[in-house]
């Protein structure tokens, strides 16, 4: 099972390799990691709690990195335009 610490480590690796041309690739790779985490029993709230801390880390220092993390968080909480792309069945408030 992929634990939350391993998930965060892999997401941070994607963030650190982010450049102008790799945003969509890094985003897609992060979504795959989140789906794997969920499919292996990871919780929505646990993912939100930890990834939101990563967002706070970049929020005031790097717009591109914080945007990437914010986009992942949208998928974690379920606020995306296409319901078929939701990772978890519920919305987080």
C-alpha positions in Angstrom: 0.0 0.0 0.0 1.2 3.5 -0.8 1.2 5.5 2.4 0.6 9.2 2.7 4.3 9.8 3.3 5.2 8.0 0.1 2.5 9.9 -1.8 3.8 13.2 -0.6 7.4 12.3 -1.4 6.4 11.4 -5.0 4.3 14.5 -5.4 7.2 16.7 -4.1 9.4 15.0 -6.7 7.0 16.0 -9.4 6.8 19.5 -8.1 10.6 19.9 -8.0 10.8 18.8 -11.6 8.2 21.2 -12.8 9.2 23.6 -15.6 7.3 25.7 -18.2 6.8 22.8 -20.6 6.0 20.0 -18.1 2.9 21.3 -16.2 0.3 19.0 -17.8 2.6 16.0 -17.6 3.3 16.6 -13.9 -0.3 17.2 -13.3 -1.3 13.9 -14.9 1.4 12.0 -13.1 0.1 13.5 -9.8 -3.4 12.4 -10.6 -2.2 8.9 -11.3 -0.5 8.9 -7.9 -3.7 10.1 -6.1 -5.8 7.4 -7.9 -3.2 4.7 -6.8 -3.3 6.1 -3.3 -7.1 5.9 -3.2 -7.3 2.5 -4.8 -4.9 1.2 -2.1 -7.1 2.4 0.7 -5.9 5.9 1.1 -8.4 8.3 2.5 -9.7 11.5 0.9 -9.4 13.5 4.2 -5.8 12.2 4.8 -4.8 13.3 1.3 -6.4 16.7 1.7 -4.8 17.3 5.1 -1.3 16.6 3.9 -1.4 18.0 0.4 -2.9 21.3 1.7 0.2 21.7 3.8 2.3 21.3 0.6 0.1 24.0 -1.0 0.8 26.3 1.9 4.5 25.7 1.4 4.4 27.1 -2.1 1.5 29.5 -1.9 3.5 32.7 -1.3 6.8 31.6 -3.0 6.0 30.0 -6.4 2.8 30.5 -8.3 3.4 27.7 -10.8 4.1 25.2 -8.1 1.2 26.4 -5.9 -1.1 26.2 -8.9 -0.1 22.6 -9.6 -0.8 21.6 -6.0 -4.1 23.6 -6.0 -5.2 21.7 -9.1 -4.4 18.4 -7.4 -6.4 19.5 -4.4 -9.4 20.3 -6.6 -9.4 16.6 -7.6 -9.0 15.5 -4.0 -12.0 17.5 -2.8 -14.0 16.7 -5.9 -14.6 20.2 -7.2 -14.0 19.5 -10.9 -16.2 20.1 -13.9 -16.4 16.5 -15.0 -17.8 14.1 -12.3 -16.5 11.1 -14.2 -13.0 12.3 -13.4 -13.5 12.4 -9.6 -11.1 10.3 -7.6 -13.4 9.9 -4.5 -17.2 9.6 -4.6 -17.7 12.3 -2.0 -17.1 16.1 -1.9 -15.0 17.4 1.0 -16.4 20.5 2.6 
